[in-house]
Amino acid sequence: MDYCVEHESEVLEQGHLLHSELTGQIIAAAVEVHRELGPGLLESAYQACMCRELSLRRIDFQTEVALPVDYKGIHLDCGYRMDLVVAGKIAVDLKSIDKIVPIHQAQLLTYLRLSGMRVGLLVNFNVSILRHGIVRRIL
């Protein structure tokens, strides 16, 4: 079962939101990038700046992480890539779009299922206030 977590009190593990400190650090980095750049740029610009900001904060991450699909014993390299994987625990999907729609959230959940990770962030930089562009999903 998956949950959309927009309030930090909905899904707890041993009394704490799963990976809340780390997601807070990622969100703070995204806020800084958005504060510096504002909306309206290409996703690739935000991704490069997120990488720089995470590096400055000494947060471990990988970018463009391959996501193969295993189907009934066949390993398929379909070219899927996760924008960022932070500390091997959190998938971060970056967007610069008019509006987050259900298919974007479904894509993030699929990434979580295929990767075995439980927590994902969807960050849309094309908004005037970044908190309106952030969705946290837990699988």
Secondary structure, 3 states (H helix, E strand, C coil): CCEEECCCCCCEECCEECCHHHHHHHHHHHHHHHHHHCCCCCHHHHHHHHHHHHHHCCCCEEEEEECCEEECCEEECCCCEEEEEECCCEEEEEECCCCCCHHHHHHHHHHHHHHCCCEEEEEECCCCCHHHHEEEEEC
